[in-house]
Amino acid sequence: MSEPLDPKKYRPESLMMSYGYRPELSEGSIKPPIFLTSTFVFKTAEEGKRFFEVAYGKSPKKADETLGLIYSRINNPDLEILEDRLAVWDQAEESAVFESGLAAISTVLLEFLKPGDAVLHSAPVYGGTHHFIHHVLRSLNITPIEFFANQTIEEVEKLIADHPEGSKIKLIYLETPANPTNDLIDLEAFAALAKRLGVVSVVDNTYLGPMWQQPLKHGIDLVVYSATKYLGGHSDLIAGSVSGSRELVTRVRVLRTFLGNMASPHTGWMLMRSLETLKARTDRQAATAGKLADFLVGHPKVEKVYYLGLLEKGDPHYEVFRRQCTSPGAMISFDIIRGEKAAFRFLNALKLVHLAVSLGSTESLASHPASMTHCDIPDDEKARMGISDKLVRLSVGVEDAGDLINDLKQALEAV
């Protein structure tokens, strides 16, 4: 039987081809088969007993122990191989895969928050996350305490001290860069705050992905993703993931077992395919995004461009960017003159870029956050977050940069 690859000796993009998989266990297939089965046979009753003890959290898994296969709601070979590979990207002890990004996020929030608790969260966040925190968690008597990404850590600490529920915070939830404004949050500062409060810190890292930012390196406890986006990268699957320490991910995985929101074997297989090209795709996307940002900055019908590559010394986000990000990424937002009607004319005139939500895929996508992904947020809050009617969000794909610039140019002529 072949020896498993040592993840410390190879770059993540190299490990994505074979890490965690042994062909000899699957008739020599160069790629893992899709294990379309609901249940698995135990060799002995004693083995089955041990598998359930670990799966249900009754007994901790030993360092050299592999969780045995029981039932595909609990584990499946495709998901286990995928989770091994996802952990490599974030240098995490373990990862857990879910049927959607929001399934991953909601499971984390439900595991670490109970009625009577409070959650401190940044703003803006993805619209679905905002709705879950402000509607679902509120209905469970969990209080949201919101701060804005441009606030300092001192201002946030004062907010906590002054808030009547500040002493009840049990989790800090961050999204950085923020969707859709690209605002940055100092991960090290908030990881330290979480430790002072004795609470769990969580970061939604979907916007940059593990290629361009690794929150765990900066002291964050858990990182969540909509794996639909860059990790999947082809607009053909829905998935989410959570990575972090073995202790915390095990807690999340046990709750996943009883909520039943794990990803399917087919989704796991599709994500493994996507991870093989993650580095190549995102390198191309980031390079192209820089060219598009430069074009937009100089256009007379564009008021302002929100792109990490344009940060300059003196900007409060500049040093944070240099410290915790390895690339500006491939997300650009920009304000178009004359508001929503002009923004809609621009969006309706696009030909190569698709008018659609989501992000991180091979095709470029443009959307209007205020009326689409963030429509559920009250208007006054959107204004404080910088999500105006003139804001357009652009996810840059792998098309030719010149073709994309020409498409943006002709669409801006319609404004």
Legacy VTK file of the C-alpha trace (Angstrom):
# vtk DataFile Version 3.0
C-alpha trace
ASCII
DATASET POLYDATA
POINTS 415 float
0.000 0.000 0.000
1.357 3.441 -0.958
2.615 5.776 1.738
0.493 8.901 2.287
2.017 12.206 1.183
3.460 14.416 3.903
1.603 17.748 3.576
4.578 19.581 5.083
6.765 18.687 2.102
4.531 19.969 -0.711
2.637 23.077 -1.748
-1.183 22.859 -1.470
-1.653 23.037 -5.249
0.503 19.916 -5.608
-1.329 18.000 -2.893
-4.735 18.639 -4.494
-4.069 15.946 -7.096
-3.764 12.980 -4.754
-3.594 13.869 -1.042
-5.797 11.736 1.200
-6.551 9.127 -1.490
-5.079 5.665 -2.067
-5.829 4.272 -5.540
-5.177 0.686 -4.449
-8.288 0.866 -2.260
-10.422 1.698 -5.302
-9.271 -0.742 -7.991
-6.376 1.534 -8.940
-8.604 4.381 -10.166
-6.450 7.498 -10.628
-9.304 9.619 -9.244
-11.540 8.784 -6.283
-14.807 7.160 -7.371
-18.099 8.717 -6.321
-19.268 6.590 -3.397
-23.021 6.680 -3.997
-24.023 4.627 -0.998
-26.149 5.359 2.026
-24.549 2.900 4.439
-21.344 0.942 5.097
-20.761 -2.588 6.403
-18.918 -3.125 9.703
-16.361 -5.904 9.994
-17.382 -6.598 13.595
-19.955 -5.411 16.123
-17.117 -4.059 18.266
-15.930 -1.940 15.327
-19.414 -0.562 14.811
-19.669 0.354 18.486
-16.380 2.270 18.368
-17.339 4.104 15.167
-20.552 5.372 16.764
-18.823 6.423 19.972
-16.548 8.725 17.986
-19.173 9.931 15.541
-21.619 10.940 18.289
-18.950 12.655 20.355
-19.195 10.183 23.242
-15.480 9.406 22.968
-12.661 11.524 21.457
-10.892 10.246 18.382
-7.335 9.157 19.060
-4.514 10.969 17.274
-3.752 8.049 14.952
-7.352 6.834 14.617
-9.445 7.097 11.455
-13.163 7.647 11.878
-14.785 4.507 10.519
-17.428 4.660 7.804
-20.985 4.310 9.101
-23.597 6.155 7.055
-23.243 8.922 4.477
-25.042 11.426 6.688
-22.103 11.026 9.069
-19.179 10.401 6.746
-18.339 9.242 3.242
-15.010 8.571 1.489
-15.476 11.455 -0.947
-16.144 13.918 1.858
-13.284 12.626 3.987
-10.756 13.011 1.157
-12.136 16.472 0.362
-11.969 17.556 4.007
-8.336 16.430 4.205
-7.515 18.598 1.186
-9.435 21.634 2.413
-7.562 21.482 5.724
-4.287 21.650 3.781
-5.165 25.033 2.272
-5.816 26.700 5.621
-3.194 24.685 7.512
-6.009 23.533 9.767
-6.165 20.395 11.863
-9.536 19.465 10.380
-12.289 20.613 8.045
-15.974 19.775 7.676
-18.002 20.104 4.464
-21.626 21.226 4.218
-24.348 21.363 1.592
-24.048 25.172 1.366
-22.062 28.074 2.727
-25.014 29.205 4.808
-25.376 25.666 6.190
-21.774 25.877 7.391
-22.282 29.342 8.871
-25.593 28.553 10.581
-24.266 25.298 12.049
-21.295 27.122 13.587
-23.547 29.812 15.039
-25.991 27.276 16.456
-23.214 25.194 18.008
-21.551 28.021 19.906
-24.543 30.226 20.750
-27.446 29.432 23.065
-30.585 31.381 24.111
-29.555 34.346 26.247
-26.158 34.734 24.529
-24.995 37.572 22.285
-22.944 37.511 19.076
-20.606 40.337 18.079
-20.455 40.620 14.304
-18.977 42.897 11.686
-20.964 44.731 9.036
-21.524 44.419 6.204
-21.743 40.661 5.903
-23.325 38.468 3.249
-27.063 39.145 3.108
-28.014 35.564 4.042
-25.745 35.717 7.086
-27.242 39.055 8.124
-30.756 37.619 7.878
-29.846 34.528 9.898
-28.226 36.579 12.665
-30.864 39.309 12.853
-33.985 37.192 12.337
-33.366 33.515 13.100
-30.984 34.027 16.026
-33.135 36.834 17.439
-36.096 34.447 17.442
-33.962 32.144 19.602
-33.273 34.981 22.078
-29.702 35.498 20.850
-28.741 39.166 20.619
-26.755 40.556 17.646
-24.251 43.287 18.481
-23.132 44.880 15.230
-20.053 46.974 14.498
-18.780 48.418 11.248
-15.614 47.319 9.511
-14.155 50.829 9.581
-14.394 51.057 13.374
-11.234 50.685 15.436
-10.768 47.922 17.982
-10.965 50.572 20.726
-14.348 51.738 19.412
-15.592 48.157 19.315
-14.442 47.519 22.888
-16.343 50.650 23.991
-19.392 49.417 22.079
-19.222 46.150 24.013
-18.768 47.916 27.354
-21.724 50.237 26.705
-24.071 47.595 25.287
-26.543 46.134 27.833
-25.867 42.621 26.460
-22.119 43.092 25.972
-21.197 40.762 28.836
-23.152 37.939 27.168
-21.035 37.730 24.006
-20.058 34.129 23.301
-18.858 34.401 19.695
-17.219 36.984 17.424
-18.153 36.667 13.750
-16.212 38.565 11.096
-16.339 38.849 7.325
-13.229 40.320 5.758
-12.958 41.606 3.133
-16.572 42.581 3.615
-19.150 41.746 0.980
-19.593 43.912 -1.086
-17.492 46.892 0.069
-14.071 45.189 0.396
-13.621 46.711 3.866
-10.860 45.012 5.850
-10.836 44.006 9.514
-7.667 43.462 11.552
-7.790 39.733 12.276
-5.036 39.744 14.871
-6.728 42.488 16.871
-10.068 40.677 16.940
-8.494 37.286 17.628
-6.862 38.891 20.678
-10.200 40.421 21.695
-11.861 36.998 21.470
-9.195 35.506 23.700
-9.637 38.301 26.267
-13.374 37.628 26.292
-12.872 33.860 26.334
-15.049 33.332 23.255
-14.755 31.668 19.844
-13.753 33.770 16.821
-15.030 32.942 13.318
-14.140 34.482 9.945
-15.997 34.145 6.667
-13.044 34.044 4.263
-15.074 33.499 1.087
-14.109 36.788 -0.565
-10.378 36.031 -0.674
-10.278 32.312 -0.069
-7.356 30.381 1.419
-5.079 31.315 -1.486
-5.007 34.990 -0.552
-5.781 35.079 3.191
-5.444 32.508 5.981
-7.244 33.686 9.134
-6.089 30.765 11.289
-2.507 32.041 10.987
-3.640 35.265 12.668
-5.180 33.611 15.707
-8.750 33.110 14.488
-10.420 29.913 15.751
-12.595 28.890 12.805
-12.776 29.870 9.143
-15.933 29.346 7.082
-16.429 29.376 3.329
-19.102 29.334 0.765
-17.283 26.622 -1.187
-19.653 27.421 -4.042
-17.403 30.375 -4.814
-13.637 30.143 -5.478
-13.233 26.645 -4.045
-15.877 25.305 -6.438
-15.249 27.963 -9.033
-17.433 26.745 -11.908
-20.986 27.803 -10.940
-22.046 24.151 -10.941
-22.277 23.234 -7.247
-23.466 24.526 -3.879
-21.327 23.763 -0.812
-19.751 25.191 2.334
-16.939 24.316 4.701
-15.526 24.980 8.164
-11.842 24.619 9.112
-9.988 24.944 12.393
-8.782 22.967 15.375
-9.770 19.328 15.786
-11.645 20.127 18.987
-13.841 22.877 17.516
-14.441 21.236 14.130
-15.455 18.015 15.895
-18.141 19.946 17.776
-19.412 21.426 14.516
-19.290 18.049 12.777
-21.330 16.362 15.522
-24.067 18.982 15.152
-23.890 18.535 11.361
-24.668 14.846 11.910
-27.952 15.693 13.628
-28.935 18.612 11.394
-28.216 16.438 8.362
-26.748 19.284 6.304
-23.619 17.503 5.074
-22.632 17.717 1.415
-23.482 14.835 -0.902
-20.797 12.456 -2.232
-21.310 13.903 -5.704
-20.757 17.447 -4.437
-17.627 16.268 -2.624
-16.303 14.706 -5.812
-17.035 17.874 -7.801
-15.182 19.996 -5.246
-12.148 17.711 -5.403
-12.085 18.282 -9.149
-12.234 22.040 -8.616
-9.451 22.152 -6.018
-7.012 20.749 -8.581
-7.181 24.010 -10.562
-7.800 26.444 -7.687
-4.345 28.058 -7.771
-4.245 28.338 -11.569
-7.741 29.824 -11.774
-7.323 32.349 -9.002
-3.896 33.518 -10.169
-5.479 34.382 -13.512
-8.498 36.035 -11.897
-6.390 38.216 -9.609
-4.124 39.362 -12.449
-7.101 40.296 -14.602
-8.874 42.088 -11.737
-5.920 44.446 -11.353
-6.210 45.472 -15.003
-9.949 46.035 -14.740
-9.557 48.122 -11.584
-7.002 50.347 -13.311
-9.449 50.881 -16.178
-12.371 51.724 -13.887
-10.376 54.217 -11.789
-9.823 56.424 -14.786
-13.356 56.312 -16.188
-15.422 59.516 -15.945
-18.652 57.638 -15.193
-17.180 55.809 -12.218
-17.115 57.786 -8.952
-15.114 55.401 -6.771
-13.548 51.943 -7.017
-13.379 49.598 -3.997
-10.488 47.219 -4.675
-7.743 46.139 -2.280
-5.030 46.687 -4.870
-5.768 50.421 -4.828
-5.080 50.898 -1.111
-2.305 53.416 -0.421
-0.174 54.353 2.561
-2.194 56.448 4.960
-5.369 54.467 4.385
-6.300 52.719 7.671
-6.772 49.458 5.744
-3.385 49.585 4.013
-1.265 48.106 6.811
-3.912 45.481 7.566
-3.871 44.446 3.916
-0.092 44.178 3.847
-0.048 42.111 7.042
-2.815 39.578 6.409
-3.454 39.350 2.649
-1.187 37.949 -0.051
-3.181 39.378 -2.991
-5.930 41.940 -3.645
-8.078 39.089 -4.924
-10.547 39.309 -7.793
-13.529 41.199 -6.375
-14.148 44.805 -7.414
-16.999 47.091 -6.397
-17.514 50.560 -7.809
-19.917 53.490 -7.655
-21.480 54.594 -10.926
-22.616 58.200 -11.313
-26.342 59.011 -11.082
-27.499 56.129 -8.896
-29.635 53.056 -9.428
-31.043 53.858 -12.866
-27.559 54.402 -14.267
-26.297 51.264 -12.520
-29.139 49.256 -14.049
-28.428 50.660 -17.508
-24.816 49.562 -17.106
-25.764 46.084 -15.922
-28.349 45.622 -18.682
-25.802 46.626 -21.338
-23.170 44.040 -20.395
-22.587 41.341 -23.006
-19.595 39.230 -21.960
-20.017 39.744 -18.207
-23.091 37.959 -16.866
-25.704 39.747 -14.765
-25.918 37.329 -11.834
-25.171 37.016 -8.145
-22.522 34.716 -6.643
-18.794 35.150 -7.185
-15.469 33.402 -7.636
-16.370 31.460 -10.758
-14.609 31.130 -14.110
-17.085 33.496 -15.742
-17.227 37.167 -14.746
-20.377 38.206 -12.902
-21.864 41.607 -12.082
-24.673 42.426 -9.666
-26.388 45.230 -7.750
-25.973 44.424 -4.031
-28.417 47.019 -2.669
-31.377 45.546 -4.553
-30.196 41.934 -4.767
-27.958 40.126 -2.249
-28.384 42.764 0.490
-31.998 43.788 -0.191
-33.140 42.491 3.207
-30.979 44.970 5.124
-32.807 48.176 6.158
-31.969 51.192 4.000
-30.467 53.202 6.841
-28.116 50.332 7.719
-27.118 49.882 4.083
-26.257 53.577 3.936
-24.002 53.250 7.014
-22.312 50.231 5.430
-21.644 52.013 2.139
-24.025 49.829 0.129
-25.659 52.495 -2.009
-27.929 52.335 -5.054
-24.989 53.304 -7.269
-22.778 50.408 -6.117
-22.032 47.594 -8.571
-20.158 44.430 -7.599
-17.943 42.655 -10.106
-16.516 39.155 -9.725
-13.685 38.763 -12.231
-13.412 35.479 -14.104
-10.766 33.936 -16.360
-11.762 35.604 -19.642
-9.289 37.698 -21.617
-8.630 40.973 -19.793
-8.908 43.053 -22.955
-12.288 41.563 -23.821
-13.582 42.278 -20.323
-12.361 45.875 -20.412
-14.061 46.397 -23.768
-17.296 45.011 -22.355
-17.165 47.321 -19.326
-16.342 50.241 -21.634
-19.300 49.710 -23.936
-21.672 49.137 -21.004
-20.531 52.369 -19.315
-21.381 54.209 -22.529
-25.027 53.318 -21.853
-24.943 55.164 -18.511
LINES 1 416
415 0 1 2 3 4 5 6 7 8 9 10 11 12 13 14 15 16 17 18 19 20 21 22 23 24 25 26 27 28 29 30 31 32 33 34 35 36 37 38 39 40 41 42 43 44 45 46 47 48 49 50 51 52 53 54 55 56 57 58 59 60 61 62 63 64 65 66 67 68 69 70 71 72 73 74 75 76 77 78 79 80 81 82 83 84 85 86 87 88 89 90 91 92 93 94 95 96 97 98 99 100 101 102 103 104 105 106 107 108 109 110 111 112 113 114 115 116 117 118 119 120 121 122 123 124 125 126 127 128 129 130 131 132 133 134 135 136 137 138 139 140 141 142 143 144 145 146 147 148 149 150 151 152 153 154 155 156 157 158 159 160 161 162 163 164 165 166 167 168 169 170 171 172 173 174 175 176 177 178 179 180 181 182 183 184 185 186 187 188 189 190 191 192 193 194 195 196 197 198 199 200 201 202 203 204 205 206 207 208 209 210 211 212 213 214 215 216 217 218 219 220 221 222 223 224 225 226 227 228 229 230 231 232 233 234 235 236 237 238 239 240 241 242 243 244 245 246 247 248 249 250 251 252 253 254 255 256 257 258 259 260 261 262 263 264 265 266 267 268 269 270 271 272 273 274 275 276 277 278 279 280 281 282 283 284 285 286 287 288 289 290 291 292 293 294 295 296 297 298 299 300 301 302 303 304 305 306 307 308 309 310 311 312 313 314 315 316 317 318 319 320 321 322 323 324 325 326 327 328 329 330 331 332 333 334 335 336 337 338 339 340 341 342 343 344 345 346 347 348 349 350 351 352 353 354 355 356 357 358 359 360 361 362 363 364 365 366 367 368 369 370 371 372 373 374 375 376 377 378 379 380 381 382 383 384 385 386 387 388 389 390 391 392 393 394 395 396 397 398 399 400 401 402 403 404 405 406 407 408 409 410 411 412 413 414
